[in-house]
């Protein structure tokens, strides 16, 4: 029989098992790996990874298996569809986490969770493992999370996931450049103002993270994602020239961006309409895998810290070309390196291709579309990646 711990604090919602067990060990002054081995067993494949046995964890905490399984996704049987979650565990809202003693709370959040609407705090996407940031004074970002959830209720998680990441890439391309547009109503200025609040100039080296740049464009990205998730609007985007103009006009209304569809060489929106709108959603590139070789969570890699410091230094000097940081972030790779995207030696080529609209690209796409011979219109919303 496993001895019950005297202070079995409850797990946080969506917390990973190693995080919860680590907090239990810290509170009781135990060795984390020793407690980890007590409540886990080797995975069935025979590898070195260990998985939590719900009954053992219930015995040491005095909590029911049902209660533990409800909070810890790794304990569920059958296992959930891990593609619906981010592959990288991350901190959540610091206000919510403060209720759970014993150290850092690390959660496995679903793709659609960017804001804690209860405390108006920006959570993700995961970036430099920094403290979540308050959205006081930016209610439109909190409102965008609620709209995001409405899109999710209307469409499948895969369609919503693909639509939002694609919308983020549009924002990244629009926000890229050395100087902002002269038009004072251009959305670029709105994003600059939000970035100024989220990353104050006087504390930029401490407060900078690319995740906060995602927060700056999130309201417009969600508004555009509602279009990209709609089968009807996707049909118009991939339809005749007249239908596409209708789609482009709606994009301009939702993103407050004076769209011109006559770009000759670079246009991310036109590229998506021609090459991607008629295809099914793209898969996440990596999915979470339950189980670990040890209970102690690893510290952040020094290489991540160095990239963070370099980005903060550059941003503190220029505060320009912020969209390029979005495009180079791993969060957008699933829709930049789609299954049908040509392979490039450097990631700069992938980003260039995502806005490519030259005649060769159009000819190649038309040939692929004819070869696949899709049914009239666009891929159905129910199609899974």
DRENROSE-40031 format. One line per 10 residues: number of its first residue (from 1); their letters; for each residue y negated, x, z negated of C-alpha. Coordinates in steps of 0.02 Angstrom, whole numbers. Example, Ala and Ser with C-alpha at 12.3 -4.5 7.8 and 13.67 -1.06 7.14 Angstrom:
// DRENROSE-40031
1 = AS = 225,615,-390 ~ 53,684,-357
This chain:
// DRENROSE-40031
1 = XXXXXXXXXX = 0,0,0 ~ -173,62,45 ~ -297,67,-99 ~ -442,-51,-81 ~ -615,26,-80 ~ -730,-34,-221 ~ -882,-65,-107 ~ -818,-131,61 ~ -982,-162,151 ~ -966,-277,303
11 = XXXXXXXXXX = -968,-210,481 ~ -1117,-241,594 ~ -1097,-352,748 ~ -1032,-252,898 ~ -1013,-95,790 ~ -885,31,848 ~ -742,63,728 ~ -781,247,700 ~ -959,203,648 ~ -900,74,521
21 = XXXXXXXXXX = -765,186,449 ~ -888,330,440 ~ -1009,223,339 ~ -870,170,221 ~ -823,352,193 ~ -1003,404,162 ~ -1033,266,34 ~ -876,313,-63 ~ -892,503,-47 ~ -733,518,56
31 = XXXXXXXXXX = -690,633,200 ~ -723,534,359 ~ -573,601,455 ~ -456,573,307 ~ -506,390,295 ~ -495,377,485 ~ -315,436,484 ~ -269,312,346 ~ -322,160,447 ~ -273,218,622
41 = XXXXXXXXXX = -117,266,719 ~ -82,363,878 ~ -109,258,1034 ~ 45,191,1122 ~ 28,312,1268 ~ 73,456,1151 ~ -93,547,1173 ~ -200,624,1038 ~ -317,476,1028 ~ -299,359,879
51 = XXXXXXXXXX = -335,173,872 ~ -377,67,721 ~ -240,-44,648 ~ -331,-204,597 ~ -212,-240,453 ~ -240,-68,377 ~ -428,-84,388 ~ -416,-257,312 ~ -314,-186,167 ~ -442,-53,121
61 = XXXXXXXXXX = -592,-168,139 ~ -521,-331,71 ~ -592,-422,223 ~ -489,-532,334 ~ -427,-470,501 ~ -517,-617,581 ~ -685,-562,508 ~ -660,-381,560 ~ -605,-426,736 ~ -758,-538,755
71 = XXXXXXXXXX = -875,-392,724 ~ -778,-242,795 ~ -734,-265,980 ~ -605,-124,978 ~ -492,-223,860 ~ -475,-375,973 ~ -309,-426,1050 ~ -306,-446,1195 ~ -442,-318,1224 ~ -604,-381,1300
81 = XXXXXXXXXX = -657,-338,1477 ~ -738,-171,1438 ~ -836,-177,1601 ~ -944,-310,1518 ~ -1004,-182,1390 ~ -1104,-22,1409 ~ -986,125,1410 ~ -1096,225,1292 ~ -1112,166,1110 ~ -1291,169,1046
91 = XXXXXXXXXX = -1402,123,899 ~ -1468,-54,891 ~ -1624,-129,813 ~ -1678,-20,667 ~ -1727,-175,566 ~ -1553,-250,589 ~ -1468,-83,554 ~ -1565,-58,391 ~ -1460,-197,312 ~ -1303,-91,334
101 = XXXXXXXXXX = -1294,57,213 ~ -1197,218,236 ~ -1285,301,381 ~ -1316,271,564 ~ -1246,111,640 ~ -1178,137,816 ~ -1144,-16,922 ~ -1058,-57,1085 ~ -1183,-177,1163 ~ -1158,-290,1314
111 = XXXXXXXXXX = -1255,-251,1472 ~ -1378,-393,1445 ~ -1443,-338,1274 ~ -1609,-245,1290 ~ -1719,-326,1156 ~ -1691,-386,978 ~ -1785,-550,994 ~ -1778,-579,807 ~ -1880,-424,766 ~ -1966,-395,935
121 = XXXXXXXXXX = -1889,-223,956 ~ -1839,-131,1115 ~ -1658,-70,1104 ~ -1597,-2,1268 ~ -1535,63,1384 ~ -1465,209,1284 ~ -1566,365,1308 ~ -1610,503,1186 ~ -1538,423,1030 ~ -1713,385,967
131 = XXXXXXXXXX = -1770,251,847 ~ -1793,82,930 ~ -1975,41,968 ~ -2080,-106,912 ~ -2144,-224,1047 ~ -2291,-287,945 ~ -2429,-330,1068 ~ -2306,-343,1214 ~ -2234,-519,1198 ~ -2195,-526,1384
141 = XXXXXXXXXX = -2054,-400,1357 ~ -1976,-508,1221 ~ -1994,-660,1333 ~ -1908,-566,1474 ~ -1752,-544,1365 ~ -1741,-733,1343 ~ -1761,-758,1530 ~ -1627,-626,1558 ~ -1506,-726,1450 ~ -1544,-883,1551
151 = XXXXXXXXXX = -1498,-790,1711 ~ -1336,-737,1627 ~ -1294,-917,1585 ~ -1323,-970,1765 ~ -1224,-829,1847 ~ -1078,-714,1809 ~ -1107,-559,1703 ~ -1068,-449,1853 ~ -1198,-533,1964 ~ -1329,-525,1826
161 = XXXXXXXXXX = -1290,-342,1789 ~ -1303,-291,1972 ~ -1461,-394,2000 ~ -1557,-319,1854 ~ -1511,-138,1893 ~ -1559,-167,2075 ~ -1726,-240,2019 ~ -1753,-86,1910 ~ -1730,24,2064 ~ -1862,-78,2157
171 = XXXXXXXXXX = -1982,-49,2012 ~ -1940,136,2010 ~ -1983,155,2194 ~ -2144,54,2177 ~ -2200,155,2025 ~ -2171,323,2110 ~ -2319,425,2173 ~ -2449,549,2117 ~ -2593,426,2110 ~ -2597,238,2073
181 = XXXXXXXXXX = -2651,117,2211 ~ -2837,74,2225 ~ -2798,-112,2213 ~ -2838,-153,2030 ~ -2713,-298,2033 ~ -2567,-190,2086 ~ -2420,-200,1965 ~ -2427,-10,1946 ~ -2578,-31,1830 ~ -2486,-158,1724
191 = XXXXXXXXXX = -2342,-37,1699 ~ -2461,106,1659 ~ -2544,0,1524 ~ -2378,-45,1444 ~ -2320,136,1450 ~ -2482,185,1364 ~ -2437,67,1219 ~ -2253,118,1211 ~ -2287,305,1232 ~ -2458,340,1155
201 = XXXXXXXXXX = -2542,496,1228 ~ -2571,571,1056 ~ -2384,565,1012 ~ -2305,580,1184 ~ -2195,731,1143 ~ -2119,637,996 ~ -2115,460,1064 ~ -2069,489,1247 ~ -1905,424,1314 ~ -1860,357,1486
211 = XXXXXXXXXX = -1791,203,1398 ~ -1970,156,1353 ~ -2017,167,1536 ~ -1880,40,1571 ~ -1965,-71,1441 ~ -2130,-56,1535 ~ -2055,-131,1694 ~ -1929,-248,1612 ~ -2027,-413,1631 ~ -2051,-391,1818
221 = XXXXXXXXXX = -1873,-326,1840 ~ -1802,-483,1757 ~ -1913,-594,1864 ~ -1849,-509,2023 ~ -1670,-509,1957 ~ -1676,-699,1952 ~ -1699,-693,2141 ~ -1567,-561,2173 ~ -1437,-656,2071 ~ -1465,-818,2167
231 = XXXXXXXXXX = -1341,-847,2311 ~ -1475,-942,2406 ~ -1606,-805,2395 ~ -1477,-672,2438 ~ -1432,-774,2592 ~ -1615,-776,2644 ~ -1633,-589,2609 ~ -1487,-550,2725 ~ -1531,-682,2855 ~ -1649,-695,3003
241 = XXXXXXXXXX = -1819,-612,3014 ~ -1904,-775,2964 ~ -1788,-799,2815 ~ -1820,-621,2758 ~ -2007,-647,2764 ~ -1984,-795,2647 ~ -1886,-684,2529 ~ -2016,-545,2538 ~ -2154,-669,2502 ~ -2066,-728,2345
251 = XXXXXXXXXX = -2041,-548,2290 ~ -2229,-521,2303 ~ -2263,-674,2194 ~ -2143,-621,2058 ~ -2185,-437,2048 ~ -2372,-451,2088 ~ -2346,-320,2221 ~ -2430,-331,2393 ~ -2269,-312,2489 ~ -2276,-254,2671
261 = XXXXXXXXXX = -2113,-267,2767 ~ -2169,-155,2910 ~ -2131,12,2827 ~ -2051,127,2954 ~ -1957,249,2844 ~ -1954,202,2659 ~ -1933,29,2585 ~ -1808,-2,2444 ~ -1824,-192,2454 ~ -1793,-198,2642
271 = XXXXXXXXXX = -1650,-75,2623 ~ -1564,-187,2495 ~ -1590,-342,2603 ~ -1511,-256,2752 ~ -1372,-154,2672 ~ -1326,-234,2505 ~ -1379,-416,2489 ~ -1227,-482,2583 ~ -1102,-380,2483 ~ -1022,-417,2313
281 = XXXXXXXXXX = -1094,-344,2151 ~ -1063,-161,2114 ~ -948,-104,1973 ~ -1005,-4,1822 ~ -956,176,1859 ~ -881,208,1686 ~ -808,89,1558 ~ -785,111,1371 ~ -615,169,1310 ~ -564,122,1133
291 = XXXXXXXXXX = -490,251,1017 ~ -543,427,968 ~ -460,591,919 ~ -563,597,758 ~ -669,480,657 ~ -828,583,645 ~ -951,537,782 ~ -1015,687,882 ~ -1193,747,868 ~ -1307,736,1017
301 = XXXXXXXXXX = -1276,877,1142 ~ -1411,1011,1149 ~ -1420,989,1337 ~ -1478,809,1312 ~ -1613,869,1192 ~ -1674,999,1317 ~ -1688,871,1457 ~ -1781,756,1339 ~ -1902,893,1290 ~ -1932,941,1472
311 = XXXXXXXXXX = -1966,760,1524 ~ -2084,734,1377 ~ -2181,892,1421 ~ -2199,839,1603 ~ -2251,663,1557 ~ -2379,726,1431 ~ -2463,827,1568 ~ -2470,701,1710 ~ -2417,525,1657 ~ -2388,498,1843
321 = XXXXXXXXXX = -2235,471,1952 ~ -2150,380,1808 ~ -2040,280,1925 ~ -1951,440,1975 ~ -1890,458,1796 ~ -1814,283,1807 ~ -1725,323,1970 ~ -1649,483,1901 ~ -1586,399,1741 ~ -1398,373,1728
331 = XXXXXXXXXX = -1427,189,1691 ~ -1462,154,1876 ~ -1322,257,1953 ~ -1203,108,1980 ~ -1324,29,2105 ~ -1385,192,2181 ~ -1211,265,2210 ~ -1127,106,2271 ~ -952,114,2344 ~ -1024,107,2521
341 = XXXXXXXXXX = -1166,233,2493 ~ -1144,397,2589 ~ -1105,550,2484 ~ -1249,671,2459 ~ -1243,846,2386 ~ -1395,814,2275 ~ -1451,656,2188 ~ -1619,666,2277 ~ -1524,617,2434 ~ -1452,463,2349
351 = XXXXXXXXXX = -1625,407,2295 ~ -1694,438,2469 ~ -1553,336,2545 ~ -1588,188,2428 ~ -1754,162,2519 ~ -1695,210,2692 ~ -1736,87,2833 ~ -1727,192,2991 ~ -1640,131,3147 ~ -1483,235,3118
361 = XXXXXXXXXX = -1459,154,2947 ~ -1487,-19,3020 ~ -1362,13,3160 ~ -1232,79,3040 ~ -1253,-69,2923 ~ -1240,-194,3066 ~ -1079,-111,3123 ~ -1005,-119,2947 ~ -1055,-300,2928 ~ -974,-347,3092
371 = XXXXXXXXXX = -817,-251,3047 ~ -799,-337,2879 ~ -837,-504,2962 ~ -899,-591,2805 ~ -908,-780,2799 ~ -1080,-854,2841 ~ -1210,-816,2708 ~ -1187,-695,2566 ~ -1046,-653,2448 ~ -1015,-797,2327
381 = XXXXX = -1083,-784,2151 ~ -908,-805,2082 ~ -848,-647,2166 ~ -809,-514,2037 ~ -843,-329,2070
